[in-house]
Each structure stands twice: as structure tokens, then as C-alpha cells.
């Protein structure tokens, strides 16, 4: 008889969907949205609709493997005990050789969210001080910016957007990357709201908006500051702004002395009259909401850009109003119990996740010898690919736990097969909406696959078998009980639960204020919105929101490459069958640019820079600027090379305060173009 099971999608995306799976005789047969969840509302995006194929994919690895030579593809099946023994002996050998555990490195991020995916971090803490990747490739600069301005990183309930009379979607493409928010935006439109999309190109969201404003890449901060000056000149500043802010006079002085509307129009590509009209509409319409996307801060001036947009929202009086505000994301429902255990108070060695290969190669006392990759595919996604290959050559052991043999797994010595979220317990929160839910297993683990938590227990058990007391992390336990222990007292209070077990019946929504900064009480040192941030100044940043130009293309790489997400994938995470007819990425470029390079639709070409060369097929898009080319990340499965062959480790201005390291200025990737001739 068919059975129903409840899940939370673990992908790193805004929606964090509540899901219901159906099994028959222990086999997963279908997946659908959970109608009792009022945000995802019974609907799923394209990425989840192929989950059954993902689980039973013939490409999925179901037993441990050892590769005889890295990148050889010469894998042999081994037992779990053999794999655990090889890893544990390598760890203990390094520890004895260096009298330190620092040569043991973990590079983990968010290939899958979920509290129990932190098990790898807990394991490494149980071993002792180790080398860790810190920071984020996604959103670090923006988090710092909002922490400086508001004191804490929070956003309003996204369902509140339906109450807005004016919605600005700034550098975000929810029609592809946050589809459940689109229905809320459409509800607002039905109630008379106007939607304006700011972007570098005509996205799927832009064509669904009332107005599209095309902004030159990296100049959005200047556009926001120019609109601040219009608000000042046209007297649309909140008359109470000085009652709940710090540094307003200093900011106004900066606007008067440094920001010129005509110069801003020339730099941003937005006509001065348009800037003026947009600012006036924003100043006189209440409530007005701005949603800032992650791509907007993936520039070398990304943090300052977000601070400028925050200042715009504050000046116009939209911060703290129901249906308004400046929304980016939040950590409020991520108050999981900290179960990390360490045998030592000595600190870990911390390497920037966006410069990991460079910094790991520079570690000499002691060097990095062992690398564990979890929830990541850096050889497909990270910058400085040549340095990654150099790092791979110097390491004694590389371990990967994953579902498939990714580009990074091709460099591994040992591959440990992991479960999907249909095969293990977990607890998931969103960084956008306020819902938290339990993920329950629907089927038994396929083959010999194990969850991250079970792998961590098994490694700890093997370490302690070989050397008693060498790892303080538990050696066994219950996944379900471990999940329930992640519900901290703070999180239980937020969810209105008396006991952790109550969440097993259905997802719960946190009892947070639906309006961020309602009452205009802020978490800054002053308790006010801070135009002038002493915290930012102390961290080495400008105290005021100010414009710093983004990088400009060098002469030998005159084109800016933008790589937004595709609707069907998140980075390299896809489980669709490969399209054998699509053997390279598709690059979109302006027809006039194509003519300059003697290219036409469908031609094969090469993008190249000092980092590498990528073969592409030309698609024409007349809406693009002549100096910008676009490739949608992961839009093809059968590419000959990974897109990151072109990436360099350029970092954002901010990120260190909140996440420990600057973010990845991915949008500062510059390339040249040439027609591919027969060879």
C-alpha cells in the first residue's frame, strides 16, 4: 500500500520547499509539494521534479571506491571497513608525524543544507584543531553590509511583500530562482502594486515586471546614491529619519558634495530623468519594498552597494513599514544546537573558502596533507583552477563524500557514497521564509550509502579503535534523536513548540515579526539605523555608504562575463540526463558584438583569459550591452570543460566581520572572445 513521507528540500535556494513523497513497497515513486505549507503551497520547482530519477540514477555511486591514480577514472570497489581504515590511519599518521592535526583540512559548504550535514564539522572538531574553509562564496558582502546598517541580518516575512504598493526587484530573478515568491508578487500586482526590475540583462523576471531598468554592472550602488540625492532635493526624506538614525547629516553632506546626477546617469547607463522619476515614485509610495539579490554584491564594491540601497530605504522611510523595507535574507531560524566537540582549545587554521587553493598552498608550518571535500564541488565551481590542480598534486589523501563522481571526485583517492534526503533524517530552515521542518527518510539507503552523520560516527569509531581517545565525536547514535537535539531552546520558542517531538507532525513557522525592524528599534550599538557605522570604520571600511567603482575590463579581456543561475540547476548540482547534443556552454552576446568578432548565431567560439580557455556556442541577445556576455551556470550537462576554468579569486569588499572572509566577486570575471577555427 502506498505510504506518504514528509521532507524539506535541502538545496541552497530561497524556497526550501516542503515536500511529500510517496513510496510503494519501499520504493520511491513520486514527489509533490506539501499543500499545508503556506509559503511553498503545494508546488515544486523544476529542480525537485526529477528527484526520483536522481535517487535511482544509474550514475549514482552506491558503494565505497578507491581510485588508483587521481583523475585516471580507474576506480575499484572497496568495503566500508577498508575505506574507514585508510582514512583513519592517514589521520593518525599525520597527527603523529607533525604532532598536530592542523594538516587535516575540511572544505565543506552547502551542496545540501540541513543541520545534520554539519556532522563533518562536528567530526573534525572531535579530532582536534584542523584546517577549515571559512566564509561563503554566496553572500558575505551583503551580510556584512546589513549588519553594519541594521545591527543584524534579518528580513521581513516574504509573504508580507503582497502588501507592498511598489516592489523593486534589484539584481534578483525569482521567476527562475525563487518561483514561490512570484505568486506573492503577482498577488501584490493584483492589488495594484507596481513592480520594477533592476538588472544587467532582460531576465525572466524582468519580462514579467511593469518596468525594466538596465544598469551597467557594478554601478548599482551609485544608482542608489543618486536616487538618495533626488529624495533630498525633492524633499521626500522621512521627516522622522533623524529620530531613529545615526549619521544622517554626514550622509547628506556626502551626497551633496560627491554625488552628481548627470555623472551617475553616465556611469550607470540609466538616464537622469529616469533616475529622478524612479526616486520620486519610491519616495512618495508607501509601502515600498526592495528585494536585493545575491548577484548584486558579487562585485569588488558589493558591500558598499548594499549599504547604499539600505540608505535609500531608510531615507525614504520604508525601513520598518509593513510590506516595505530592504530585504536580502536572514539567519533567524538557524538557531540550531551547537554539538561540535573539540579535544583542544587551540584554534583551527582558517582559510578563505574563495581562495582556498592559494592559501592552502601557502601553508607550510605544517602543510596541508589531507583534504576532505563535503557538500562542495570546488574543481567545478571555485576560482584558480590551476592552483587547485597544483594543490591536488601535493596532498597525501583526498576524500570526497557525495552522490556522484563529480569533477572534484575525479581528484579523490577515496569516495564515500552518501544518501539523498529521501534516505536520512534532517532539520531544515530557510534563509528567506520563516518555516522550519523535519526531513524524514522515505526509503532505506540504497546500496551501501550512508548519511553524513553515520559516516562521521564511523570515522570516529575507527579512529578510537586504532587509537583510543583520538576522537571525541560520538561513535554511534540515533539520527532521529540527533535531529531533535538540534532544536535549541531559542528555536523552540521561535516555533512556539514545547517539546522537539512536536515538529515531527508538520513544519512550523517561527513567531517572528512579519516586518523587519518594526518600531524602528535596531540591533546596532546605537540602537538606531546607522548611516555612519563606527563598526564598519573599525573593520577598515568607509563609515558611510559611499560609491566605489567596480573593476573595469582590462585591455586584453574587454568583456565582462556574468554567470547567473539557470532555472533547472544550482551550480553543478543537477540530476537530469545529459543532453548529448549540447557539448559546450552557450554564451549570449549582443549581435553587434558578435559582428565585431565575425560571429553569428550557432557558431563555435572560445572565451579566454589568463586563467584558461572555454569553448562556447554563440546565442544572440540584443538586450545585452556590447561589453557583457552571459553564460547560465549549469545550463548544459555535457560541457567539455567546467565554466570555472575562467575564474580568478577576486574577492568582495566586505564579508570578514560576519562570515570570517570576504566573498567571491564572481561578476568581476573578464574575458576575450574569438571565433573557433578548424584545427
C-alpha positions as CSV (number, residue, x, y, z in Angstrom):
1,X,0.0,0.0,0.0
2,X,1.4,3.5,-0.9
3,X,2.8,5.5,2.0
4,X,3.4,9.2,2.4
5,X,6.5,10.8,3.9
6,X,7.4,14.4,4.6
7,X,10.6,16.2,3.6
8,X,12.2,19.6,3.3
9,X,14.2,20.2,0.1
10,X,17.9,20.7,1.2
11,X,19.0,22.7,-1.9
12,X,20.7,26.0,-1.3
13,X,17.8,28.2,-2.6
14,X,15.3,30.7,-1.3
15,X,12.3,28.4,-1.3
16,X,13.3,25.5,1.0
17,X,10.2,23.6,-0.2
18,X,8.1,21.4,2.0
19,X,7.6,18.1,0.1
20,X,5.6,14.9,0.3
21,X,6.9,11.7,-1.2
22,X,5.0,8.5,-2.0
23,X,6.6,5.1,-1.6
24,X,5.3,1.7,-2.6
25,X,6.9,-1.5,-1.2
26,X,9.9,0.5,-0.1
27,X,10.4,2.2,-3.5
28,X,10.2,6.0,-4.0
29,X,7.6,6.5,-6.8
30,X,6.7,10.2,-6.7
31,X,7.4,13.6,-5.1
32,X,5.0,16.5,-4.7
33,X,4.6,19.8,-2.8
34,X,3.1,20.0,0.6
35,X,-0.1,22.0,0.5
36,X,-0.1,22.6,4.3
37,X,3.0,24.8,3.9
38,X,1.7,28.3,3.2
39,X,4.8,29.6,1.5
40,X,5.6,26.8,-0.9
41,X,1.9,26.0,-1.0
42,X,2.0,22.5,-2.6
43,X,4.2,23.4,-5.6
44,X,7.7,22.4,-6.5
45,X,10.3,23.9,-8.8
46,X,11.8,22.1,-11.8
47,X,14.9,21.1,-9.8
48,X,12.8,18.9,-7.4
49,X,10.6,17.3,-10.1
50,X,13.4,15.0,-11.2
51,X,14.3,13.7,-7.7
52,X,13.1,10.2,-8.3
53,X,15.4,9.9,-11.2
54,X,18.2,11.4,-9.1
55,X,17.7,8.8,-6.3
56,X,17.7,5.8,-8.8
57,X,20.1,7.3,-11.3
58,X,22.5,4.6,-12.8
59,X,25.3,7.2,-12.3
60,X,24.8,7.3,-8.6
61,X,27.6,5.7,-6.6
62,X,26.3,3.1,-4.1
63,X,29.4,1.7,-2.5
64,X,32.8,3.0,-1.4
65,X,35.5,3.4,-4.1
66,X,39.3,3.9,-4.2
67,X,41.0,5.4,-7.2
68,X,44.4,4.0,-8.1
69,X,45.6,7.3,-9.7
70,X,43.9,10.7,-9.4
71,X,42.0,11.7,-12.5
72,X,42.5,8.3,-14.0
73,X,38.9,7.1,-13.6
74,X,40.5,3.8,-12.5
75,X,38.2,3.1,-9.5
76,X,38.0,-0.1,-7.6
77,X,35.2,-1.1,-5.2
78,X,36.3,-1.4,-1.5
79,X,34.5,-2.2,1.7
80,X,33.4,0.4,4.2
81,X,35.9,-1.0,6.7
82,X,38.7,-0.7,4.2
83,X,37.8,2.9,3.4
84,X,37.4,3.9,7.0
85,X,40.7,2.2,7.9
86,X,42.6,4.0,5.2
87,X,41.2,7.4,6.3
88,X,41.7,6.8,10.0
89,X,45.3,5.6,9.6
90,X,46.1,8.6,7.4
91,X,44.7,11.0,10.1
92,X,46.6,9.3,12.9
93,X,49.8,9.1,10.8
94,X,49.6,12.9,10.1
95,X,49.0,13.6,13.8
96,X,52.0,11.5,14.8
97,X,54.3,13.0,12.1
98,X,53.5,16.6,12.9
99,X,52.4,16.3,16.5
100,X,49.4,18.3,15.2
101,X,46.1,17.8,13.5
102,X,46.3,21.1,11.5
103,X,47.5,19.3,8.3
104,X,44.0,17.7,8.2
105,X,41.7,20.0,6.2
106,X,37.9,20.2,5.7
107,X,36.4,22.1,2.8
108,X,32.6,22.0,3.2
109,X,29.7,24.2,2.3
110,X,26.1,24.0,1.2
111,X,25.8,21.4,-1.5
112,X,23.0,20.3,0.7
113,X,21.6,22.3,3.7
114,X,20.3,20.6,6.8
115,X,21.5,20.6,10.4
116,X,22.9,17.1,10.2
117,X,25.1,18.0,7.3
118,X,27.2,19.7,9.9
119,X,28.3,16.3,11.1
120,X,31.5,16.6,9.1
121,X,32.4,19.8,11.0
122,X,31.5,18.1,14.3
123,X,33.8,15.1,13.4
124,X,36.7,17.4,12.6
125,X,36.2,19.3,15.9
126,X,36.3,15.9,17.6
127,X,39.7,15.2,16.1
128,X,41.2,18.5,17.3
129,X,42.3,21.8,15.7
130,X,42.2,21.3,12.0
131,X,42.3,23.5,8.8
132,X,38.9,24.8,7.8
133,X,37.4,26.6,4.8
134,X,35.6,29.7,6.2
135,X,33.4,32.3,4.6
136,X,30.9,31.9,1.8
137,X,31.1,32.0,-2.0
138,X,27.5,33.3,-2.0
139,X,26.5,36.4,0.1
140,X,29.2,37.5,2.6
141,X,29.5,41.1,1.5
142,X,25.8,41.7,1.7
143,X,25.6,40.2,5.2
144,X,28.3,42.5,6.5
145,X,26.6,45.5,4.9
146,X,23.2,44.8,6.6
147,X,24.9,44.1,9.9
148,X,26.6,47.5,9.8
149,X,23.4,49.3,8.9
150,X,20.8,47.4,11.0
151,X,23.0,45.6,13.5
152,X,21.7,42.1,12.5
153,X,21.0,40.2,9.3
154,X,17.2,39.8,9.1
155,X,14.4,40.3,6.5
156,X,10.7,40.6,6.7
157,X,8.4,37.7,6.1
158,X,8.5,37.4,2.3
159,X,4.7,36.9,2.3
160,X,4.5,40.5,3.5
161,X,5.6,41.6,0.1
162,X,2.0,41.1,-1.1
163,X,1.1,44.2,0.9
164,X,3.6,46.5,-1.0
165,X,2.4,49.1,-3.4
166,X,5.8,49.3,-5.1
167,X,8.2,46.4,-5.4
168,X,11.7,46.8,-6.7
169,X,13.4,43.5,-7.6
170,X,17.1,44.6,-7.7
171,X,19.5,42.0,-9.1
172,X,17.3,39.1,-8.3
173,X,15.5,36.7,-10.8
174,X,12.7,34.9,-8.8
175,X,10.9,33.7,-11.9
176,X,13.8,31.3,-12.2
177,X,15.4,31.1,-8.8
178,X,12.6,31.6,-6.2
179,X,9.4,30.7,-8.0
180,X,7.2,30.6,-4.9
181,X,7.8,34.3,-4.3
182,X,6.5,35.1,-7.8
183,X,2.9,34.1,-6.8
184,X,3.2,36.6,-3.9
185,X,4.5,39.3,-6.3
186,X,1.6,38.6,-8.6
187,X,-0.8,38.9,-5.6
188,X,0.6,42.3,-5.0
189,X,0.2,43.2,-8.7
190,X,-3.5,42.1,-8.5
191,X,-3.9,44.6,-5.6
192,X,-2.4,47.4,-7.7
193,X,1.3,47.2,-6.9
194,X,3.9,48.3,-9.5
195,X,6.9,46.0,-10.0
196,X,10.2,47.4,-11.3
197,X,13.1,45.0,-12.1
198,X,16.7,46.3,-12.0
199,X,19.2,44.1,-13.7
200,X,22.1,44.0,-16.2
201,X,20.0,42.0,-18.7
202,X,16.4,41.2,-19.6
203,X,15.8,38.3,-17.3
204,X,12.7,36.1,-17.0
205,X,11.6,38.3,-14.1
206,X,12.2,41.5,-16.0
207,X,9.8,40.5,-18.7
208,X,7.1,39.8,-16.1
209,X,7.6,43.3,-14.5
210,X,5.9,46.6,-15.2
211,X,9.3,48.2,-15.9
212,X,12.8,47.0,-16.6
213,X,15.8,49.3,-15.6
214,X,19.0,48.1,-17.2
215,X,22.0,49.0,-15.0
216,X,25.6,48.8,-16.0
217,X,27.3,46.0,-14.0
218,X,28.8,47.1,-10.7
219,X,27.2,50.6,-10.7
220,X,24.1,49.9,-8.7
221,X,25.4,51.5,-5.6
222,X,25.9,54.8,-7.5
223,X,22.4,54.5,-8.8
224,X,21.0,54.1,-5.3
225,X,23.1,57.1,-4.0
226,X,21.9,59.2,-6.9
227,X,18.3,58.4,-6.0
228,X,19.1,59.3,-2.4
229,X,20.2,62.7,-3.6
230,X,16.9,63.1,-5.6
231,X,15.0,62.3,-2.4
232,X,16.9,65.0,-0.7
233,X,16.4,67.6,-3.4
234,X,12.7,66.8,-3.9
235,X,12.0,66.7,-0.1
236,X,10.9,63.1,0.0
237,X,13.0,62.2,3.1
238,X,11.2,60.7,6.0
239,X,10.7,63.7,8.4
240,X,11.4,61.4,11.4
241,X,14.6,59.9,10.0
242,X,16.9,61.7,12.4
243,X,14.9,60.3,15.4
244,X,15.9,56.7,14.6
245,X,19.2,57.1,12.8
246,X,22.9,58.0,13.3
247,X,25.0,59.9,10.8
248,X,22.1,61.2,8.6
249,X,23.7,64.7,8.4
250,X,27.1,63.3,7.5
251,X,25.4,61.1,4.8
252,X,23.5,64.1,3.4
253,X,26.7,66.1,3.3
254,X,28.4,63.3,1.4
255,X,25.5,63.2,-1.1
256,X,25.7,67.0,-1.6
257,X,29.5,67.0,-2.2
258,X,30.2,63.8,-4.0
259,X,27.1,62.6,-6.0
260,X,26.2,64.3,-9.3
261,X,23.0,63.1,-11.1
262,X,24.4,63.6,-14.6
263,X,27.6,61.8,-13.8
264,X,25.6,59.0,-12.2
265,X,23.5,58.7,-15.3
266,X,26.6,58.3,-17.5
267,X,28.2,55.7,-15.2
268,X,25.1,53.6,-14.6
269,X,23.6,53.8,-18.0
270,X,20.3,55.0,-16.6
271,X,19.1,58.3,-17.8
272,X,19.0,61.2,-15.3
273,X,15.3,61.7,-15.9
274,X,14.7,58.0,-15.2
275,X,16.7,58.2,-12.0
276,X,14.6,61.2,-10.9
277,X,11.3,59.6,-11.7
278,X,12.2,56.3,-10.0
279,X,13.3,58.1,-6.9
280,X,10.2,60.2,-6.7
281,X,8.0,57.2,-7.1
282,X,9.9,55.4,-4.4
283,X,9.7,58.4,-2.1
284,X,6.0,59.0,-2.4
285,X,4.8,55.4,-2.5
286,X,4.1,53.6,0.8
287,X,4.7,50.8,1.5
288,X,7.6,50.2,-0.9
289,X,9.8,47.0,-0.8
290,X,13.2,46.4,-2.3
291,X,14.4,42.8,-2.7
292,X,18.2,42.7,-3.2
293,X,19.6,39.6,-4.9
294,X,22.9,37.9,-4.1
295,X,24.4,38.7,-7.5
296,X,24.3,42.4,-6.7
297,X,27.1,42.1,-4.1
298,X,29.3,39.8,-6.2
299,X,31.5,42.7,-7.1
300,X,34.5,44.3,-5.5
301,X,32.2,47.0,-4.3
302,X,29.3,44.7,-3.4
303,X,29.1,45.5,0.3
304,X,29.0,49.2,-0.3
305,X,26.3,48.7,-3.0
306,X,24.0,47.1,-0.4
307,X,24.8,49.8,2.1
308,X,23.7,52.4,-0.4
309,X,20.4,50.6,-1.1
310,X,19.8,50.2,2.7
311,X,20.4,54.0,3.0
312,X,17.9,54.6,0.2
313,X,15.3,52.6,2.0
314,X,16.0,54.4,5.3
315,X,15.9,57.9,3.8
316,X,12.5,57.3,2.2
317,X,11.1,55.9,5.4
318,X,10.5,52.4,4.2
319,X,12.5,50.5,6.8
320,X,10.2,49.1,9.4
321,X,7.0,49.6,7.5
322,X,4.7,46.7,6.9
323,X,5.1,45.5,3.3
324,X,8.2,47.6,2.8
325,X,11.9,47.5,3.8
326,X,15.1,46.3,2.1
327,X,15.2,42.5,2.1
328,X,18.2,40.3,1.5
329,X,18.0,37.3,3.7
330,X,18.2,36.1,7.4
331,X,19.7,33.7,9.9
332,X,16.9,34.0,12.5
333,X,15.6,30.4,12.2
334,X,19.1,28.9,12.1
335,X,19.4,28.7,15.9
336,X,20.5,25.1,15.9
337,X,22.1,23.5,18.9
338,X,25.9,23.6,18.7
339,X,27.0,20.0,19.1
340,X,30.6,20.4,17.9
341,X,33.1,18.8,20.2
342,X,36.8,19.5,20.3
343,X,39.6,18.0,22.3
344,X,41.5,21.2,22.4
345,X,41.0,24.9,22.9
346,X,43.6,25.6,20.2
347,X,42.1,27.4,17.2
348,X,41.5,25.9,13.9
349,X,43.5,27.2,10.9
350,X,41.1,29.2,8.8
351,X,41.4,29.6,5.1
352,X,39.1,31.7,2.9
353,X,36.8,29.4,1.0
354,X,37.1,31.6,-2.0
355,X,40.9,31.5,-2.0
356,X,41.3,28.0,-0.6
357,X,43.8,26.6,-3.1
358,X,46.0,29.6,-2.9
359,X,46.0,29.8,0.9
360,X,46.4,26.0,1.3
361,X,49.5,26.0,-0.9
362,X,51.0,28.7,1.3
363,X,50.5,26.6,4.4
364,X,54.0,25.3,5.3
365,X,54.1,25.0,9.1
366,X,52.6,22.5,9.0
367,X,51.5,21.9,5.4
368,X,48.0,20.7,4.4
369,X,48.3,16.9,3.8
370,X,44.8,15.6,3.9
371,X,41.7,17.2,2.4
372,X,38.1,16.2,2.9
373,X,35.5,17.7,0.5
374,X,31.9,17.6,1.6
375,X,28.9,19.3,0.1
376,X,31.2,21.0,-2.4
377,X,32.5,20.6,-5.9
378,X,35.3,23.1,-6.0
379,X,37.1,21.8,-9.1
380,X,33.9,22.6,-10.9
381,X,32.9,25.8,-9.1
382,X,35.9,27.5,-7.5
383,X,38.3,30.0,-9.0
384,X,42.1,29.5,-9.6
385,X,41.6,26.0,-11.1
386,X,45.3,25.7,-12.0
387,X,46.2,26.2,-8.3
388,X,43.6,23.6,-7.3
389,X,45.3,21.1,-9.6
390,X,48.6,22.1,-8.0
391,X,47.2,21.6,-4.5
392,X,45.8,18.2,-5.5
393,X,49.3,17.1,-6.5
394,X,50.8,17.9,-3.1
395,X,48.2,16.2,-0.9
396,X,48.7,12.8,0.6
397,X,45.0,11.9,0.7
398,X,41.8,13.4,-0.7
399,X,38.4,12.1,0.5
400,X,35.0,13.0,-1.1
401,X,31.6,12.1,0.2
402,X,28.9,12.7,-2.4
403,X,26.2,11.1,-4.6
404,X,28.0,11.2,-7.9
405,X,31.5,11.2,-9.3
406,X,31.8,15.0,-9.8
407,X,34.7,16.9,-11.2
408,X,36.1,17.1,-7.6
409,X,35.6,13.4,-7.1
410,X,37.8,12.8,-10.1
411,X,40.6,14.1,-8.0
412,X,39.8,11.9,-4.9
413,X,41.6,8.9,-3.6
414,X,38.6,7.7,-1.7
415,X,34.9,8.2,-2.5
416,X,32.3,7.6,0.2
417,X,28.7,7.2,-1.1
418,X,26.2,9.5,0.5
419,X,22.4,9.3,1.0
420,X,19.9,11.6,-0.5
421,X,17.4,13.4,1.7
422,X,14.9,10.7,1.0
423,X,17.1,8.3,2.9
424,X,18.0,10.1,6.1
425,X,16.7,12.4,8.9
426,X,17.4,16.1,8.9
427,X,16.2,19.5,10.0
428,X,16.0,22.4,7.5
429,X,15.4,26.1,7.8
430,X,15.2,28.8,5.1
431,X,17.3,31.9,4.8
432,X,14.3,33.6,3.2
433,X,10.9,32.5,4.6
434,X,10.2,31.7,8.3
435,X,9.4,28.0,8.1
436,X,11.4,25.1,9.7
437,X,10.7,21.5,9.1
438,X,11.9,17.9,9.8
439,X,13.0,15.8,6.9
440,X,12.2,12.1,7.4
441,X,13.5,9.2,5.5
442,X,11.2,7.6,3.0
443,X,13.3,4.7,1.8
444,X,16.2,2.7,3.1
445,X,19.6,3.8,2.0
446,X,20.4,2.5,-1.5
447,X,23.2,0.0,-1.7
448,X,25.9,0.9,0.9
449,X,25.2,4.6,1.0
450,X,25.4,6.4,4.4
451,X,24.4,9.8,5.7
452,X,27.0,12.4,6.6
453,X,26.2,11.7,10.3
454,X,26.7,8.0,10.0
455,X,29.9,8.5,8.1
456,X,31.2,10.8,10.9
457,X,30.2,8.3,13.5
458,X,32.0,5.5,11.6
459,X,35.2,7.5,11.2
460,X,35.2,8.4,14.9
461,X,34.7,4.7,15.8
462,X,37.6,3.6,13.6
463,X,39.9,6.3,15.0
464,X,39.1,5.3,18.5
465,X,39.5,1.6,17.6
466,X,43.0,2.3,16.3
467,X,44.0,4.9,19.0
468,X,41.6,5.1,21.9
469,X,40.6,8.7,22.8
470,X,41.8,10.1,19.5
471,X,38.4,11.5,18.6
472,X,35.8,12.9,21.0
473,X,32.9,12.8,18.5
474,X,30.4,10.1,19.3
475,X,30.9,6.7,17.5
476,X,27.2,5.8,17.2
477,X,23.7,7.1,17.9
478,X,20.2,7.8,16.5
479,X,19.8,10.1,13.6
480,X,16.2,11.0,14.7
481,X,17.3,11.8,18.2
482,X,20.2,13.8,16.9
483,X,17.9,15.8,14.7
484,X,15.6,16.6,17.6
485,X,18.5,17.7,19.7
486,X,19.3,20.4,17.1
487,X,16.1,22.2,18.1
488,X,17.6,24.6,20.6
489,X,15.5,26.3,23.3
490,X,15.7,29.5,21.3
491,X,14.5,27.8,18.1
492,X,11.7,26.0,20.0
493,X,10.5,29.3,21.4
494,X,10.5,30.9,18.0
495,X,8.5,28.0,16.6
496,X,6.0,28.0,19.5
497,X,6.9,24.4,20.5
498,X,7.0,23.0,24.0
499,X,8.9,19.8,23.0
500,X,11.1,19.0,20.0
501,X,8.9,16.0,19.1
502,X,6.1,18.4,18.2
503,X,7.8,19.3,14.9
504,X,7.6,15.7,13.7
505,X,3.9,16.1,12.7
506,X,4.4,19.1,10.3
507,X,6.6,22.0,9.6
508,X,6.4,25.0,11.9
509,X,6.5,28.7,11.2
510,X,8.6,30.9,13.5
511,X,6.8,33.5,15.5
512,X,8.9,36.4,14.3
513,X,7.8,39.9,13.5
514,X,6.5,39.8,9.9
515,X,8.1,43.2,9.5
516,X,11.8,43.6,10.0
517,X,12.7,46.5,12.3
518,X,9.1,47.2,13.2
519,X,9.1,50.0,15.6
520,X,12.5,51.1,14.2
521,X,14.4,49.6,17.0
522,X,17.7,48.3,15.6
523,X,20.4,46.0,16.8
524,X,23.3,48.4,16.1
525,X,25.5,49.7,19.0
526,X,23.4,52.9,18.9
527,X,20.1,51.1,18.7
528,X,19.4,53.2,15.5
529,X,19.8,52.8,11.8
530,X,23.5,53.7,11.2
531,X,24.3,55.7,8.1
532,X,27.6,56.4,9.9
533,X,28.8,53.0,11.2
534,X,31.6,53.0,13.6
535,X,31.6,49.2,13.4
536,X,32.3,49.4,9.7
537,X,35.0,52.0,10.2
538,X,36.7,49.9,12.9
539,X,36.7,47.0,10.4
540,X,38.5,49.1,7.9
541,X,35.6,50.1,5.7
542,X,34.1,53.5,4.9
543,X,31.9,54.6,7.8
544,X,29.3,56.0,5.3
545,X,27.6,54.3,2.4
546,X,29.7,55.5,-0.5
547,X,30.4,54.7,-4.1
548,X,33.5,52.8,-5.0
549,X,33.7,51.9,-8.7
550,X,33.8,48.2,-9.6
551,X,36.7,46.8,-11.6
552,X,36.7,47.6,-15.3
553,X,37.8,45.2,-18.0
554,X,41.5,45.2,-18.9
555,X,42.6,45.7,-22.5
556,X,43.3,42.0,-23.2
557,X,40.0,40.9,-21.7
558,X,37.5,43.6,-22.7
559,X,34.3,41.6,-21.9
560,X,32.6,41.1,-18.5
561,X,31.4,37.6,-18.1
562,X,28.2,37.2,-16.0
563,X,27.2,33.7,-14.9
564,X,23.7,33.8,-13.3
565,X,21.9,30.7,-12.2
566,X,19.7,28.6,-14.5
567,X,16.2,27.6,-13.6
568,X,17.0,23.9,-13.7
569,X,20.2,23.7,-11.6
570,X,22.0,25.1,-8.7
571,X,25.7,25.5,-9.7
572,X,26.8,21.9,-10.7
573,X,24.0,20.2,-8.8
574,X,21.8,18.6,-11.4
575,X,20.4,15.1,-11.9
576,X,18.9,15.4,-15.4
577,X,20.1,13.1,-18.0
578,X,22.8,14.7,-20.1
579,X,21.9,16.2,-23.4
580,X,24.5,14.6,-25.7
581,X,23.8,17.2,-28.5
582,X,24.9,20.0,-26.1
583,X,28.6,19.6,-25.7
584,X,29.5,23.1,-24.7
585,X,28.2,26.1,-22.9
586,X,26.0,28.6,-24.7
587,X,27.2,32.2,-24.5
588,X,24.8,35.0,-25.0
589,X,26.1,38.2,-26.6
590,X,24.9,41.4,-28.3
591,X,24.5,41.0,-32.1
592,X,26.8,44.0,-32.7
593,X,29.4,42.4,-30.5
594,X,29.1,39.2,-32.5
595,X,29.5,41.2,-35.7
596,X,32.7,42.8,-34.3
597,X,34.1,39.3,-33.8
598,X,32.7,38.0,-37.1
599,X,30.4,35.6,-35.3
600,X,26.8,34.6,-36.0
601,X,24.2,32.6,-34.1
602,X,25.2,29.0,-33.6
603,X,28.9,29.5,-34.3
604,X,31.5,27.8,-32.1
605,X,33.8,30.3,-30.3
606,X,36.2,30.5,-27.4
607,X,36.2,32.6,-24.3
608,X,39.7,33.1,-22.9
609,X,41.7,35.0,-20.4
610,X,44.9,34.4,-18.4
611,X,43.2,31.7,-16.4
612,X,42.0,29.5,-19.2
613,X,40.0,28.8,-22.4
614,X,36.4,27.7,-22.7
615,X,34.7,26.5,-25.8
616,X,31.2,28.0,-26.3
617,X,28.4,28.2,-28.8
618,X,27.0,31.6,-29.7
619,X,23.5,32.8,-29.0
620,X,22.5,36.4,-29.8
621,X,20.6,38.6,-27.4
622,X,20.0,42.2,-28.5
623,X,19.1,43.3,-24.9
624,X,22.7,42.8,-23.7
625,X,25.3,45.6,-23.5
626,X,28.1,45.2,-26.0
627,X,30.7,44.7,-23.3
628,X,28.8,41.9,-21.4
629,X,28.5,38.3,-22.2
630,X,26.3,35.8,-20.2
631,X,26.5,32.1,-19.6
632,X,23.9,30.5,-17.4
633,X,25.7,28.3,-14.8
634,X,25.0,24.7,-15.3
635,X,22.7,25.2,-18.3
636,X,24.3,22.3,-20.1
637,X,25.4,18.9,-18.7
638,X,27.9,17.8,-21.3
639,X,30.3,20.6,-21.5
640,X,33.9,19.7,-22.3
641,X,35.3,22.0,-19.5
642,X,33.8,23.4,-16.4
643,X,33.0,27.1,-16.5
644,X,35.3,28.0,-13.6
645,X,38.3,27.5,-15.8
646,X,37.9,31.3,-16.4
647,X,37.5,32.3,-12.8
648,X,40.1,34.2,-10.7
649,X,39.9,34.6,-6.9
650,X,38.9,38.2,-6.8
651,X,37.1,39.0,-3.6
652,X,34.4,41.4,-2.4
653,X,35.0,44.4,-0.3
654,X,33.1,43.0,2.8
655,X,32.4,39.7,4.4
656,X,35.1,39.3,7.0
657,X,33.1,40.5,10.0
658,X,30.0,38.2,9.5
659,X,31.4,35.1,7.8
660,X,35.1,35.3,8.5
661,X,36.3,36.1,5.0
662,X,35.4,38.3,2.0
663,X,33.0,36.9,-0.6
664,X,33.7,35.9,-4.2
665,X,33.5,38.8,-6.6
666,X,32.3,36.4,-9.3
667,X,31.0,39.2,-11.5
668,X,34.5,40.7,-11.9
669,X,35.4,37.9,-14.4
670,X,36.8,39.4,-17.7
671,X,37.3,37.5,-20.9
672,X,38.1,37.9,-24.6
673,X,36.4,36.2,-27.4
674,X,37.5,34.6,-30.7
675,X,35.9,32.5,-33.4
676,X,36.8,28.9,-33.2
677,X,38.6,27.9,-36.4
678,X,39.0,24.3,-37.6
679,X,42.2,22.7,-36.3
